[in-house]
Amino acid sequence: FTEAGDRRKYLLIGNSHSKDTFNALYLNRDLFPNSAFARFGMTHRFTPEEMAALRASPNYREADEIVITTRFEEWLPDRLENFIRSVEGDGKAVTLMGPAVEYGIVGRFTVFDWYLQTRGRENFDLAELNHIGWEYHRPTHPFIRGALEDIAYRTGATMLWKENYTCDDEAESCVMATPEGRKVYFDYSHYTLEGARYFGSRMADMGWFQPDAAR
């Protein structure tokens, strides 16, 4: 948080998915003028050893809010709730982000790459591509959704769902490309830099990570 000044300091923690979230916010830092972002890489197991390493980091000591943004399996470690309570016990607010949307592979290709190979750039239709993306998306496992919501309720953590800026179930559409037609995922779920920049702008539009909405 060098030169963060009096901006609200958000520390994003988790595995490679936390890097995606960090990229999305940092690349759009001009849209979050009163916020500062940093990242601390760790697994989704929330072990006592990881908690000790996190507490020892300068960014943790400086952070106002800890954002847990990681890839959850179809089970949640019992340690997650204790981890959140420990962070809150240190006087920090907590935001818990639901997992990133994941997509099936078409043959050996991502949905975007398969679409481009079969349709060609000259027949590129963003609405059609995004609808195909929705057909291939894997909704958050019901157990994970319920468990995260329950933990957030019991601990008072803010609950945010990445699905809200990537998919629209009513329209049966998931973002597969930017409005300019640039690829947003380079594999089953991780963001390209273009994707990170686009998703970060959507978070800003939704009012996420803005100090006036912080507790």
C-alpha contacts under 8 A as a table, 3 or more apart, distances in Angstrom:
res1	aa1	res2	aa2	distance
1	F	4	A	5.30
1	F	9	K	7.20
1	F	36	A	6.77
1	F	37	F	7.04
1	F	38	A	6.45
1	F	59	N	6.38
1	F	62	E	7.43
4	A	7	R	5.77
4	A	9	K	7.40
4	A	36	A	5.99
6	D	34	N	7.98
7	R	33	P	7.90
7	R	34	N	4.80
7	R	35	S	4.94
7	R	36	A	6.07
8	R	34	N	6.37
8	R	35	S	4.77
8	R	36	A	6.01
8	R	63	A	7.87
8	R	64	D	6.28
8	R	65	E	7.88
8	R	211	P	6.21
9	K	35	S	6.03
9	K	36	A	4.80
9	K	37	F	6.01
9	K	38	A	7.82
9	K	62	E	7.27
9	K	63	A	4.95
9	K	64	D	5.15
9	K	65	E	6.38
10	Y	35	S	7.28
10	Y	36	A	6.08
10	Y	37	F	5.00
10	Y	38	A	6.52
10	Y	63	A	5.87
10	Y	64	D	6.19
10	Y	65	E	4.92
10	Y	66	I	5.88
10	Y	67	V	6.70
10	Y	209	F	7.96
11	L	37	F	5.92
11	L	38	A	4.94
11	L	39	R	5.46
11	L	40	F	7.02
11	L	59	N	7.10
11	L	60	Y	6.93
11	L	63	A	5.94
11	L	64	D	7.88
11	L	65	E	6.30
11	L	66	I	4.95
11	L	67	V	5.93
12	L	18	S	6.18
12	L	21	T	7.74
12	L	22	F	6.73
12	L	37	F	7.30
12	L	38	A	6.13
12	L	39	R	4.62
12	L	40	F	6.21
12	L	66	I	6.07
12	L	67	V	4.64
12	L	68	I	6.10
12	L	69	T	6.60
13	I	18	S	5.87
13	I	39	R	5.80
13	I	40	F	4.89
13	I	41	G	5.70
13	I	42	M	6.50
13	I	66	I	7.21
13	I	67	V	6.11
13	I	68	I	5.19
13	I	69	T	6.03
13	I	70	T	7.28
14	G	17	H	6.73
14	G	18	S	4.98
14	G	19	K	7.88
14	G	40	F	6.96
14	G	41	G	5.33
14	G	42	M	4.87
14	G	43	T	5.71
14	G	44	H	6.21
14	G	68	I	6.18
14	G	69	T	5.46
14	G	70	T	4.52
14	G	71	R	7.67
15	N	18	S	5.54
15	N	19	K	7.15
15	N	41	G	5.66
15	N	42	M	5.37
15	N	43	T	5.23
15	N	44	H	6.76
15	N	69	T	7.79
15	N	70	T	5.35
15	N	71	R	6.85
16	S	19	K	5.11
16	S	20	D	6.67
16	S	41	G	7.61
16	S	70	T	7.15
16	S	71	R	7.96
17	H	20	D	5.01
17	H	21	T	6.44
17	H	69	T	6.48
17	H	70	T	5.12
17	H	71	R	6.24
17	H	100	A	7.43
17	H	190	H	6.92
18	S	21	T	5.03
18	S	22	F	6.05
18	S	39	R	7.29
18	S	41	G	7.37
18	S	68	I	7.73
18	S	69	T	5.05
18	S	70	T	5.54
19	K	22	F	4.96
19	K	23	N	6.04
19	K	39	R	7.16
19	K	41	G	7.87
20	D	23	N	5.16
20	D	24	A	6.18
20	D	190	H	6.63
20	D	191	Y	5.97
20	D	196	A	6.51
21	T	24	A	5.05
21	T	25	L	6.34
21	T	69	T	7.27
21	T	196	A	7.35
21	T	200	G	7.80
22	F	25	L	5.27
22	F	26	Y	5.85
22	F	37	F	7.06
22	F	38	A	7.06
22	F	39	R	6.56
23	N	26	Y	5.14
23	N	27	L	5.75
23	N	193	L	7.45
23	N	196	A	5.89
23	N	197	R	7.37
23	N	200	G	8.00
24	A	27	L	5.63
24	A	28	N	6.57
24	A	193	L	7.96
24	A	195	G	7.83
24	A	196	A	4.13
24	A	197	R	5.15
24	A	198	Y	7.39
24	A	199	F	6.08
24	A	200	G	4.24
24	A	201	S	7.73
25	L	28	N	5.22
25	L	29	R	5.97
25	L	37	F	7.32
25	L	196	A	7.84
25	L	197	R	7.65
25	L	200	G	5.12
25	L	201	S	7.96
26	Y	29	R	4.87
26	Y	37	F	6.66
27	L	196	A	7.51
27	L	197	R	5.71
27	L	200	G	7.41
28	N	31	L	5.48
28	N	32	F	7.08
28	N	197	R	6.37
28	N	200	G	6.03
28	N	201	S	6.39
29	R	32	F	5.04
29	R	33	P	6.52
29	R	35	S	7.76
29	R	36	A	7.75
30	D	33	P	5.57
31	L	201	S	7.44
31	L	204	A	6.45
32	F	35	S	5.37
32	F	36	A	7.81
32	F	204	A	7.18
32	F	209	F	7.59
32	F	210	Q	6.59
34	N	210	Q	7.10
34	N	211	P	6.51
35	S	209	F	7.19
35	S	210	Q	6.66
35	S	211	P	6.73
38	A	59	N	7.28
40	F	54	L	7.45
42	M	50	E	7.01
43	T	46	F	6.82
43	T	70	T	7.78
44	H	70	T	6.29
44	H	71	R	6.78
44	H	72	F	6.57
45	R	77	P	6.16
45	R	79	R	7.30
45	R	80	L	7.60
46	F	50	E	6.21
46	F	51	M	6.77
46	F	77	P	7.62
46	F	79	R	5.97
46	F	80	L	6.11
46	F	83	F	6.47
47	T	50	E	5.20
47	T	51	M	6.34
47	T	79	R	6.95
48	P	51	M	4.98
48	P	52	A	6.18
49	E	52	A	5.13
49	E	53	A	6.32
50	E	53	A	5.05
50	E	54	L	6.03
51	M	54	L	5.03
51	M	55	R	6.10
51	M	83	F	7.43
52	A	55	R	5.16
52	A	56	A	6.27
53	A	56	A	5.14
53	A	57	S	6.60
54	L	57	S	5.41
54	L	60	Y	6.40
55	R	60	Y	5.95
55	R	61	R	6.91
56	A	60	Y	7.38
56	A	61	R	7.74
57	S	60	Y	5.41
57	S	61	R	6.72
58	P	61	R	5.19
58	P	62	E	6.31
59	N	62	E	5.07
59	N	63	A	5.91
60	Y	63	A	5.11
63	A	66	I	6.94
63	A	92	K	7.41
64	D	92	K	5.50
64	D	93	A	6.53
65	E	92	K	5.34
65	E	93	A	4.58
65	E	94	V	5.55
65	E	95	T	7.29
66	I	87	V	7.71
66	I	92	K	6.84
66	I	93	A	6.29
66	I	94	V	4.90
66	I	95	T	6.27
67	V	94	V	5.87
67	V	95	T	4.68
67	V	96	L	5.94
67	V	97	M	7.21
68	I	94	V	7.53
68	I	95	T	6.23
68	I	96	L	4.95
68	I	97	M	6.02
69	T	96	L	6.58
69	T	97	M	5.14
69	T	98	G	7.15
69	T	99	P	7.10
70	T	97	M	7.68
70	T	99	P	6.38
71	R	99	P	5.50
71	R	100	A	7.18
72	F	75	W	7.26
72	F	76	L	6.83
72	F	99	P	6.40
72	F	144	I	7.43
73	E	76	L	6.72
73	E	144	I	7.75
74	E	141	H	6.71
74	E	143	F	6.93
74	E	144	I	6.19
75	W	143	F	7.60
75	W	144	I	6.86
76	L	80	L	7.30
76	L	144	I	7.11
76	L	147	A	7.53
77	P	80	L	5.84
78	D	81	E	6.73
78	D	82	N	7.63
79	R	82	N	5.24
79	R	83	F	5.88
80	L	83	F	4.95
80	L	84	I	6.27
81	E	84	I	5.17
81	E	85	R	6.26
81	E	151	I	6.12
81	E	155	T	7.36
82	N	85	R	5.06
82	N	86	S	6.10
83	F	86	S	5.13
83	F	87	V	6.35
84	I	87	V	5.11
84	I	88	E	6.17
84	I	94	V	7.05
84	I	155	T	7.22
84	I	157	A	7.96
85	R	88	E	5.00
85	R	89	G	5.91
85	R	155	T	6.69
86	S	89	G	4.87
86	S	90	D	6.46
87	V	90	D	5.17
87	V	91	G	6.98
87	V	92	K	6.00
87	V	93	A	7.69
87	V	94	V	7.44
88	E	91	G	5.14
88	E	92	K	4.93
88	E	93	A	6.00
88	E	94	V	6.91
89	G	92	K	7.22
93	A	157	A	7.18
93	A	215	R	7.24
94	V	157	A	5.11
94	V	158	T	6.39
95	T	157	A	5.44
95	T	158	T	4.53
95	T	159	M	6.01
95	T	160	L	7.29
96	L	148	L	7.88
96	L	152	A	7.12
96	L	157	A	6.48
96	L	158	T	5.99
96	L	159	M	5.06
96	L	160	L	6.29
97	M	159	M	5.98
97	M	160	L	4.77
97	M	161	W	5.57
97	M	162	K	6.73
98	G	145	R	7.38
98	G	148	L	7.38
98	G	159	M	7.43
98	G	160	L	6.14
98	G	161	W	4.59
98	G	162	K	5.89
98	G	163	E	7.80
99	P	140	T	7.12
99	P	161	W	7.17
99	P	162	K	6.40
99	P	163	E	7.96
100	A	162	K	5.52
100	A	163	E	6.72
100	A	189	S	6.74
101	V	137	H	6.81
101	V	138	R	6.59
101	V	139	P	6.69
101	V	140	T	7.06
101	V	162	K	7.07
101	V	163	E	6.06
101	V	166	T	7.41
101	V	189	S	6.39
102	E	137	H	5.80
102	E	138	R	5.47
102	E	139	P	7.57
102	E	188	Y	5.58
102	E	189	S	4.85
103	Y	111	V	7.87
103	Y	133	G	7.44
103	Y	136	Y	5.46
103	Y	137	H	4.35
103	Y	138	R	5.73
103	Y	188	Y	5.11
103	Y	189	S	6.48
104	G	110	T	7.51
104	G	111	V	7.67
104	G	136	Y	5.38
104	G	137	H	6.46
104	G	138	R	7.37
104	G	188	Y	6.49
105	I	108	R	6.26
105	I	109	F	5.60
105	I	110	T	5.13
105	I	111	V	6.42
105	I	136	Y	7.93
105	I	188	Y	6.88
106	V	109	F	5.23
106	V	110	T	6.09
106	V	111	V	6.08
106	V	114	W	6.54
109	F	112	F	7.84
109	F	113	D	5.79
109	F	114	W	5.51
110	T	113	D	5.26
110	T	114	W	6.07
110	T	185	Y	7.98
110	T	186	F	7.39
110	T	187	D	6.10
110	T	188	Y	6.76
111	V	114	W	5.22
111	V	115	Y	6.03
111	V	132	I	7.63
111	V	133	G	6.43
111	V	136	Y	7.79
111	V	176	M	7.65
112	F	115	Y	5.13
112	F	116	L	6.16
112	F	129	L	7.31
112	F	176	M	6.37
112	F	177	A	7.53
112	F	183	K	6.61
113	D	116	L	5.17
113	D	117	Q	6.14
114	W	117	Q	5.19
114	W	118	T	6.17
115	Y	118	T	5.24
115	Y	119	R	5.77
115	Y	120	G	7.54
115	Y	129	L	6.98
116	L	119	R	5.31
116	L	120	G	4.89
116	L	121	R	6.14
116	L	124	F	7.18
117	Q	120	G	5.58
119	R	122	E	7.62
119	R	123	N	5.58
119	R	124	F	6.45
120	G	123	N	5.57
120	G	124	F	6.38
121	R	124	F	4.98
124	F	129	L	7.92
125	D	128	E	5.36
125	D	129	L	6.19
126	L	129	L	5.06
126	L	130	N	6.09
126	L	177	A	7.19
126	L	179	P	7.54
126	L	181	G	6.97
127	A	130	N	5.20
127	A	131	H	6.20
127	A	173	S	7.72
128	E	131	H	5.14
128	E	132	I	6.29
129	L	132	I	5.12
129	L	133	G	6.20
129	L	176	M	6.69
130	N	133	G	4.84
130	N	134	W	6.32
130	N	173	S	5.06
130	N	174	C	5.02
130	N	175	V	5.38
130	N	176	M	5.40
130	N	177	A	7.57
131	H	134	W	5.05
131	H	135	E	6.51
131	H	172	E	5.87
131	H	173	S	4.47
131	H	174	C	6.43
132	I	135	E	5.06
132	I	136	Y	6.50
132	I	173	S	7.55
133	G	136	Y	5.15
133	G	137	H	6.05
133	G	173	S	6.74
133	G	174	C	5.44
133	G	175	V	7.12
133	G	176	M	6.21
134	W	137	H	5.12
134	W	167	C	7.25
134	W	169	D	7.75
134	W	172	E	5.75
134	W	173	S	4.90
134	W	174	C	4.83
135	E	172	E	7.72
137	H	174	C	7.66
140	T	144	I	6.80
140	T	145	R	6.36
141	H	144	I	5.33
141	H	145	R	6.30
142	P	145	R	5.07
142	P	146	G	6.05
143	F	146	G	5.24
143	F	147	A	5.93
144	I	147	A	5.14
144	I	148	L	5.99
145	R	148	L	5.37
145	R	149	E	6.16
146	G	149	E	5.21
146	G	150	D	6.09
147	A	150	D	5.12
147	A	151	I	6.16
148	L	151	I	5.12
148	L	152	A	6.07
149	E	152	A	5.12
149	E	153	Y	6.09
149	E	159	M	7.02
150	D	153	Y	5.08
150	D	154	R	6.18
151	I	154	R	5.17
151	I	155	T	6.07
151	I	157	A	7.93
152	A	155	T	5.30
152	A	156	G	5.53
152	A	157	A	4.72
152	A	158	T	6.49
152	A	159	M	6.17
153	Y	156	G	5.29
153	Y	157	A	6.84
161	W	164	N	5.67
162	K	165	Y	5.82
162	K	166	T	6.60
163	E	166	T	5.08
163	E	167	C	5.46
164	N	167	C	6.06
164	N	168	D	7.26
165	Y	199	F	6.84
165	Y	202	R	6.22
165	Y	203	M	6.86
166	T	174	C	5.63
166	T	175	V	5.41
166	T	199	F	7.54
167	C	172	E	7.73
167	C	173	S	5.76
167	C	174	C	4.06
167	C	175	V	6.27
168	D	171	A	5.43
168	D	172	E	5.85
168	D	173	S	5.28
168	D	174	C	6.20
169	D	172	E	4.57
169	D	173	S	6.34
169	D	174	C	7.98
170	E	173	S	7.87
175	V	178	T	7.38
175	V	184	V	7.72
176	M	183	K	6.49
176	M	184	V	5.87
176	M	185	Y	7.17
177	A	180	E	7.52
177	A	181	G	5.20
177	A	182	R	5.10
177	A	183	K	4.65
177	A	184	V	5.16
177	A	195	G	7.39
178	T	181	G	5.10
178	T	182	R	5.13
178	T	183	K	6.68
178	T	184	V	6.63
178	T	194	E	7.52
178	T	195	G	6.92
178	T	198	Y	6.59
179	P	182	R	7.45
182	R	194	E	6.75
182	R	195	G	7.78
183	K	186	F	7.40
183	K	192	T	7.05
183	K	194	E	7.02
183	K	195	G	6.69
184	V	191	Y	5.62
184	V	192	T	5.22
184	V	193	L	7.54
184	V	194	E	5.95
184	V	195	G	3.69
184	V	196	A	7.20
184	V	198	Y	7.99
185	Y	188	Y	7.04
185	Y	189	S	6.00
185	Y	190	H	5.48
185	Y	191	Y	4.52
185	Y	192	T	5.24
185	Y	195	G	6.44
186	F	189	S	7.37
186	F	190	H	6.12
186	F	191	Y	6.21
186	F	192	T	5.65
187	D	190	H	5.92
187	D	191	Y	7.98
191	Y	194	E	7.66
191	Y	195	G	5.21
191	Y	196	A	5.47
192	T	195	G	4.88
192	T	196	A	6.05
193	L	196	A	4.98
193	L	197	R	6.11
194	E	197	R	5.17
194	E	198	Y	6.20
195	G	198	Y	5.08
195	G	199	F	6.01
196	A	199	F	5.21
196	A	200	G	5.95
197	R	200	G	5.26
197	R	201	S	6.41
198	Y	201	S	5.25
198	Y	202	R	6.50
199	F	202	R	4.98
199	F	203	M	6.32
200	G	203	M	5.03
200	G	204	A	6.33
201	S	204	A	5.03
201	S	205	D	6.24
202	R	205	D	4.96
202	R	206	M	6.26
203	M	206	M	5.04
203	M	207	G	6.39
203	M	208	W	5.44
203	M	209	F	7.96
204	A	207	G	5.10
204	A	208	W	5.75
204	A	209	F	7.54
204	A	210	Q	7.87
205	D	208	W	7.70
207	G	210	Q	6.05
207	G	213	A	7.56
208	W	213	A	7.68
209	F	213	A	7.34
209	F	214	A	7.21
210	Q	213	A	5.56
210	Q	214	A	6.53
211	P	214	A	4.84
